[in-house]
Amino acid sequence: MRSLKLVISDAHEGLKAAVRKVISASWQRCRVHFMRNALVHAPAGQRRIVSVLIATIFAQTTERAARDQWRTVADQLR
């Protein structure tokens, strides 16, 4: 690789620091790891609906729409 611009991974702090310092690239949280981490906090019987609600955030077509949907879903899950 010559010019790495984006690294997508789990949220391991050491990996995030290495991406910033060594590779000088941007970092983004992996959607699969994010979903797994979020679902751990949901009751087993409600994980499907929580998963569907979170998926609506990723389905948005603009950053603004995703942020708005994030707030809506967070309010619903509270």
N, CA, C and O of each residue as an XYZ file, in Angstrom:
312
protein
N       0.834     -1.170      0.000
C       0.000      0.000      0.000
C       0.883      1.238      0.000
O       1.898      1.307      0.692
N       0.475      2.185     -0.776
C       1.264      3.404     -0.858
C       0.685      4.518      0.003
O       1.412      5.182      0.742
N      -0.596      4.716     -0.093
C      -1.201      5.859      0.584
C      -2.529      5.440      1.204
O      -3.576      5.497      0.559
N      -2.473      5.028      2.436
C      -3.663      4.613      3.155
C      -4.366      5.845      3.704
O      -3.735      6.660      4.377
N      -5.651      5.997      3.434
C      -6.382      7.186      3.863
C      -7.411      6.903      4.937
O      -7.748      7.791      5.719
N      -7.922      5.667      4.989
C      -8.969      5.327      5.943
C      -8.768      3.911      6.446
O      -8.557      2.985      5.663
N      -8.835      3.752      7.767
C      -8.778      2.438      8.395
C     -10.096      2.226      9.115
O     -10.541      3.081      9.881
N     -10.722      1.076      8.863
C     -11.978      0.722      9.514
C     -11.691     -0.482     10.403
O     -11.203     -1.512      9.937
N     -12.004     -0.338     11.701
C     -11.693     -1.411     12.642
C     -12.593     -1.313     13.871
O     -13.481     -0.465     13.960
N     -12.325     -2.218     14.816
C     -13.001     -2.102     16.095
C     -12.417     -0.887     16.827
O     -11.542     -0.204     16.295
N     -12.889     -0.625     18.017
C     -12.489      0.600     18.717
C     -11.316      0.391     19.677
O     -11.233      1.073     20.698
N     -10.427     -0.520     19.373
C      -9.253     -0.764     20.208
C      -8.401      0.505     20.256
O      -7.967      1.013     19.222
N      -8.172      1.000     21.449
C      -7.474      2.289     21.600
C      -6.055      2.263     21.030
O      -5.614      3.245     20.435
N      -5.340      1.156     21.205
C      -3.985      1.054     20.665
C      -3.973      1.099     19.147
O      -3.104      1.728     18.543
N      -4.929      0.437     18.542
C      -5.035      0.446     17.089
C      -5.388      1.842     16.575
O      -4.829      2.304     15.581
N      -6.306      2.501     17.250
C      -6.682      3.860     16.849
C      -5.489      4.810     16.949
O      -5.278      5.649     16.073
N      -4.718      4.672     18.018
C      -3.534      5.530     18.192
C      -2.500      5.256     17.108
O      -1.888      6.187     16.586
N      -2.302      3.988     16.767
C      -1.334      3.634     15.718
C      -1.764      4.180     14.366
O      -0.931      4.633     13.580
N      -3.057      4.139     14.096
C      -3.555      4.679     12.825
C      -3.224      6.163     12.736
O      -2.781      6.644     11.693
N      -3.437      6.878     13.820
C      -3.157      8.323     13.824
C      -1.658      8.607     13.701
O      -1.242      9.430     12.886
N      -0.854      7.920     14.513
C       0.562      8.251     14.606
C       1.415      7.627     13.502
O       2.250      8.312     12.911
N       1.221      6.360     13.221
C       2.100      5.633     12.312
C       1.635      5.750     10.867
O       2.439      5.995      9.967
N       0.349      5.577     10.651
C      -0.167      5.551      9.286
C      -0.629      6.932      8.824
O      -0.694      7.197      7.624
N      -0.948      7.804      9.767
C      -1.482      9.142      9.456
C      -2.730      9.062      8.579
O      -2.866      9.791      7.597
N      -3.628      8.169      8.951
C      -4.871      7.999      8.204
C      -6.057      8.321      9.108
O      -5.905      8.465     10.321
N      -7.201      8.429      8.523
C      -8.429      8.606      9.288
C      -8.880      7.240      9.795
O      -8.538      6.207      9.218
N      -9.647      7.246     10.873
C     -10.142      6.011     11.447
C     -11.661      6.054     11.516
O     -12.249      7.098     11.797
N     -12.293      4.914     11.259
C     -13.747      4.803     11.336
C     -14.100      3.508     12.049
O     -13.471      2.474     11.824
N     -15.100      3.569     12.901
C     -15.559      2.383     13.637
C     -16.247      1.413     12.690
O     -17.064      1.819     11.863
N     -15.924      0.154     12.809
C     -16.552     -0.902     12.011
C     -18.011     -1.055     12.434
O     -18.312     -1.133     13.625
N     -18.911     -1.097     11.459
C     -20.347     -1.218     11.755
C     -20.678     -2.528     12.462
O     -21.529     -2.557     13.351
N     -20.023     -3.590     12.080
C     -20.292     -4.891     12.700
C     -19.887     -4.870     14.169
O     -20.642     -5.315     15.033
N     -18.695     -4.351     14.449
C     -18.253     -4.269     15.845
C     -19.145     -3.322     16.645
O     -19.467     -3.602     17.799
N     -19.543     -2.213     16.046
C     -20.440     -1.282     16.726
C     -21.742     -1.980     17.106
O     -22.207     -1.869     18.240
N     -22.327     -2.703     16.146
C     -23.602     -3.380     16.389
C     -23.448     -4.431     17.481
O     -24.290     -4.524     18.374
N     -22.389     -5.216     17.418
C     -22.161     -6.234     18.454
C     -22.053     -5.593     19.830
O     -22.654     -6.072     20.791
N     -21.295     -4.521     19.925
C     -21.125     -3.843     21.208
C     -22.438     -3.254     21.714
O     -22.712     -3.296     22.914
N     -23.241     -2.713     20.827
C     -24.524     -2.123     21.229
C     -25.495     -3.208     21.691
O     -26.188     -3.028     22.692
N     -25.552     -4.323     20.978
C     -26.528     -5.365     21.290
C     -26.244     -6.079     22.606
O     -27.147     -6.676     23.192
N     -25.000     -6.026     23.075
C     -24.665     -6.617     24.373
C     -25.481     -5.953     25.483
O     -25.782     -6.586     26.495
N     -25.835     -4.696     25.300
C     -26.547     -3.937     26.331
C     -28.063     -4.055     26.228
O     -28.783     -3.543     27.086
N     -28.553     -4.722     25.192
C     -30.007     -4.888     25.005
C     -30.451     -6.232     25.587
O     -29.727     -7.224     25.499
N     -31.638     -6.255     26.179
C     -32.155     -7.543     26.658
C     -32.290     -8.527     25.490
O     -32.609     -8.123     24.372
N     -32.054     -9.788     25.741
C     -32.056    -10.801     24.674
C     -33.325    -10.758     23.833
O     -33.253    -10.904     22.612
N     -34.464    -10.565     24.445
C     -35.721    -10.546     23.711
C     -35.954     -9.301     22.887
O     -36.886     -9.256     22.084
N     -35.121     -8.286     23.070
C     -35.295     -7.029     22.339
C     -34.162     -6.737     21.368
O     -34.142     -5.674     20.747
N     -33.235     -7.645     21.230
C     -32.075     -7.390     20.362
C     -32.459     -7.209     18.902
O     -31.837     -6.415     18.197
N     -33.460     -7.921     18.439
C     -33.868     -7.789     17.032
C     -34.373     -6.383     16.741
O     -33.975     -5.781     15.744
N     -35.242     -5.847     17.594
C     -35.790     -4.505     17.364
C     -34.698     -3.448     17.524
O     -34.673     -2.470     16.777
N     -33.803     -3.631     18.484
C     -32.691     -2.686     18.654
C     -31.814     -2.703     17.403
O     -31.389     -1.648     16.932
N     -31.545     -3.874     16.871
C     -30.751     -4.008     15.657
C     -31.422     -3.293     14.479
O     -30.761     -2.589     13.716
N     -32.732     -3.477     14.340
C     -33.473     -2.832     13.249
C     -33.442     -1.309     13.406
O     -33.252     -0.589     12.426
N     -33.626     -0.824     14.622
C     -33.590      0.626     14.850
C     -32.211      1.205     14.505
O     -32.119      2.238     13.842
N     -31.162      0.549     14.949
C     -29.809      1.037     14.650
C     -29.542      0.996     13.149
O     -28.894      1.894     12.611
N     -30.029     -0.026     12.477
C     -29.825     -0.134     11.028
C     -30.436      1.048     10.285
O     -29.946      1.422      9.220
N     -31.502      1.647     10.831
C     -32.101      2.811     10.167
C     -31.141      3.992     10.138
O     -31.228      4.842      9.252
N     -30.243      4.051     11.086
C     -29.237      5.132     11.111
C     -28.290      4.975      9.921
O     -28.002      5.938      9.211
N     -27.810      3.742      9.716
C     -26.867      3.480      8.629
C     -27.514      3.581      7.254
O     -26.815      3.709      6.249
N     -28.829      3.524      7.200
C     -29.543      3.586      5.917
C     -29.711      5.014      5.400
O     -30.154      5.204      4.267
N     -29.373      6.003      6.192
C     -29.536      7.395      5.778
C     -28.530      7.750      4.674
O     -27.437      7.188      4.605
N     -28.922      8.680      3.827
C     -28.079      9.007      2.666
C     -27.192     10.233      2.865
O     -26.302     10.487      2.054
N     -27.422     10.990      3.927
C     -26.560     12.144      4.199
C     -26.098     12.102      5.650
O     -26.731     11.472      6.498
N     -25.002     12.773      5.920
C     -24.501     12.832      7.290
C     -25.534     13.485      8.206
O     -25.768     13.012      9.318
N     -26.136     14.545      7.749
C     -27.145     15.249      8.557
C     -28.325     14.337      8.901
O     -28.776     14.298     10.046
N     -28.815     13.610      7.904
C     -29.932     12.692      8.129
C     -29.538     11.586      9.109
O     -30.343     11.185      9.950
N     -28.309     11.096      9.001
C     -27.831     10.053      9.912
C     -27.751     10.583     11.340
O     -28.119      9.889     12.287
N     -27.267     11.815     11.491
C     -27.194     12.416     12.839
C     -28.590     12.611     13.428
O     -28.812     12.343     14.609
N     -29.516     13.071     12.615
C     -30.898     13.254     13.074
C     -31.517     11.911     13.469
O     -32.191     11.800     14.493
N     -31.277     10.900     12.642
C     -31.821      9.573     12.937
C     -31.177      8.993     14.185
O     -31.840      8.308     14.964
N     -29.886      9.261     14.384
C     -29.186      8.813     15.600
C     -29.895      9.357     16.831
O     -30.142      8.621     17.787
N     -30.222     10.641     16.810
C     -30.917     11.254     17.953
C     -32.296     10.620     18.161
O     -32.692     10.345     19.294
N     -33.010     10.395     17.082
C     -34.342      9.785     17.166
C     -34.259      8.386     17.763
O     -35.022      8.050     18.669
N     -33.347      7.580     17.267
C     -33.210      6.205     17.748
C     -32.749      6.203     19.213
O     -33.251      5.425     20.023
N     -31.809      7.063     19.540
C     -31.330      7.127     20.945
C     -32.478      7.493     21.875
O     -32.605      6.916     22.955
N     -33.310      8.440     21.474
C     -34.467      8.811     22.300
C     -35.428      7.644     22.449
O     -35.951      7.413     23.540
N     -35.672      6.902     21.372
C     -36.576      5.760     21.420
C     -36.037      4.657     22.327
O     -36.802      4.011     23.043
N     -34.736      4.443     22.299
C     -34.154      3.376     23.098
C     -33.998      3.736     24.576
O     -33.883      2.856     25.429
N     -33.995      5.020     24.864
C     -33.919      5.436     26.265
C     -35.183      5.026     26.974
O     -35.330      5.279     28.170
